[in-house]
């Protein structure tokens, strides 16, 4: 990959981080409907990445014209970064 601008990867990390934070809040308050919606959104995000990796192209953008090669992998990795940062932040707050 010659160029990677990173905005969609950053969006993936922010989305995952926000979704996990909201899920923990909803689950902790016993609001099962909200928690289920968040699980559905995260499942959709993971499914989108899985479909893109299987097809070898992106769903919402023309990766051939843009010269993008490994965008689904970048989204998956950035989603994992968002998850890790959120979990690490909540662990740190619990110790304080």
Residue, then its C-alpha position, 0 to 999 in steps of 0.5 A: x500500500x503506497x498511501x494510507x490516509x487513515x481517516x477511516x481507520x481512525x473512525x473504526x477505532x473511535x466507533x469501536x471505543x465508543x460502542x464498547x464504552x456505551x455497551x459497558x454503561x448500558x449493561x452496567x445499568x441493566x438496560x438490555x435493549x440499549x446493550x443489544x442495539x450496541x452488540x448489533x452495531x458491533x456485529x454489523x461492523x465486524x460483518x462488514x469487515x468480514x465481507x470486505x476481506x472475503x470479497x477483496x474490496x470495500x463496500x462503501x468506496x471504490x478501492x480500485x480507483x483509489x488505489x487502496x489494497x488492505x483497507x479492510x485489514x486496517x479497519x479490523x486492526x484499528x477496531x482492535x486498537x479502539x477496543x484495547x484502548x477502551x479496555x485499558x482505560x477502564x482498567x486504569x480507572x478502576x485501580x485509581 
